[in-house]
Amino acid sequence: MTDVLVAEWLKLRSARSTHWILATVAGLVALCAVWSFYIAHYWDGLSPQRQAELQVAPAEQPLVLALPLAMAVLGLLAITSEYATGLIRVSLAAVPRRGVLFAGKATAVGAVGSVTGLFSVGVAFGLGRLIVGDRAIADLRTPVSDELPWLLGLWLSAVVVALVGLGLGTAMRSTAGAVTSLCALLFVLPGLAPLLPSPWGERFAAVLPSNLAGQIAGDTADPVLGSVAALLVLLAYAVIALVAGLIVLVRRDS
């Protein structure tokens, strides 16, 4: 198993797509810093009364919007690129036990997604606090202990979506199809949920990946799910996608 993990790590590290995705995440962190600079500059130009009333999005908001998609693409390209180039035949010849091969891929993707998510979220949050400094911006001056559950929820969502991407990519064997499915899950369905009659719209929106981090952290007003239930639903996405991918990988010819 160790050899499989090393091989999968080397393949993931050497893929050009991985470099582009990590560069995109670095750009998102830089965008978080730019957003923090803008907030600080805008706050300085307000009157004391307006300063006290100012409400802003958190410094890590660009990551909230785009980090899950970046990690999802990382996960799906870890397998669909092999199908596109024919490398999957070499991988299966070297590791005939497909379950072991898939476990190695999942471990490598999960590890890269975990480190990338944790580092980017932590740096974005830290830069935001450093740039804002001692300005009394209410939304950016909450204690770190109060923000930690939200940051951990955002990080965990990124890891889970990376594994969902791997599972969907394995099941569909198509980069375009998997990307379309993930975009629908992350962006289209949350936009359609308010169109459903109440309370079904709220219930449907509550179980979508984009809304689970806030419920895990307990930051959502009138949450449909409790923290534990939201965590279980989030993990269920990864489990279902990985099981589906494994079934397809084991049952179909390469």
Secondary structure, 3 states (H helix, E strand, C coil): CHHHHHHHHHHHHHCHHHHHHHHHHHHHHHHHHHHHHHHHHHHHCCCHHHHHHCCCCCCCHHHHHHHHHHHHHHHHHHHHHHHHHCHHHHHHHHCCCHHHHHHHHHHHHHHHHHHHHHHHHHHHHHHHHHHHCCCCCHHHCCCHHHHHHHHHHHHHHHHHHHHHHHHHHHHHCCHHHHHHHHHHHHHHHHHHHHHCCCCHHHHHHHCCHHHHHHHHHCCCCCCCCCHHHHHHHHHHHHHHHHHHHHHHHHHCCC
